[in-house]
Amino acid sequence: YDLYCMGRIYSAADMPETFHSLLGGAGAGGKPGERNYGGYSDLTFDRLVADARIATTDRSRNGLLRKAADRAYAD
């Protein structure tokens, strides 16, 4: 089995980009995450992250990111 380890420095304000980079597929009209080496792909996850990128309030962005994280963990 292959094993991939990496570190990433992030800020809370950049979490949508972090989620997309690590787990994003091409489902939300974009390109796959550049660090998605496992090939994870879930259209709902991609939509939640895309919506979080354009959210206008911290509360709505955080809620969308929480839903995206819960979905990925459940998978």
N, C-alpha and C positions, 0 to 999 in steps of 0.2 A: 504494500500500500504506500502511496505517496503521502507525504506530510508537508504542509505549507505553514510556515510561521512568519508572522510579520508584526511590526509595531507601527502605530500611527499616532501622531500627535494631533489632537483635534480640539476644537472649541465647541461649546454647546450651540453657538450660532451657526455652525457649519454641519450640523448633524444630517440634514437631508443629503448633502453631498457625500458624507461619510457612508451613510446607508446605501446610497446608489453605487458608490465606488466598490463597496465590499459585497453587496448582494443584488445589485440591480441588474435586471434583464433588459431586453429591448422592448418590453411590453407597453411602456407609456409613451411611445413615439420617439424615444431617444435611442441611444446606442447602449450596449451592455456596459456595466461597470468595469473599469479597467483593472480592478483587482478581484473580480469575481471568478477566481480560478476554479472554483468548484462547480461552476455552471448553474448556480441556483437561478430559478426563473419562476416568478409568480406574478401574474398580471395585476392582481389586487394589491400586492405589496408595491409594485411599480407605480400604480395610480396613487396610492397613499403618499408615497415619497414625492411624487410630482406635485400633488396638491399641497404638501407641506412646504415645498419650495416657493410657492406663490401665495401662501397664507398671509393675511394682513395683520394678524395679531399673534402675539406669543402664545396665548392660550390655545387658539385653534391649531397653530403649528405644532405645539407640544402634544396636543391630543391626537393629531394625525400621526406623528412620529411614534407615539405610544402604541397606537393600533398597528402600525407597520412592524414595530419590534415584537409585539405579541404574536402577530401572524408568522413572522419568521421563526420565532422560538417554538411555536406550536408545530411548525413544519419539521 
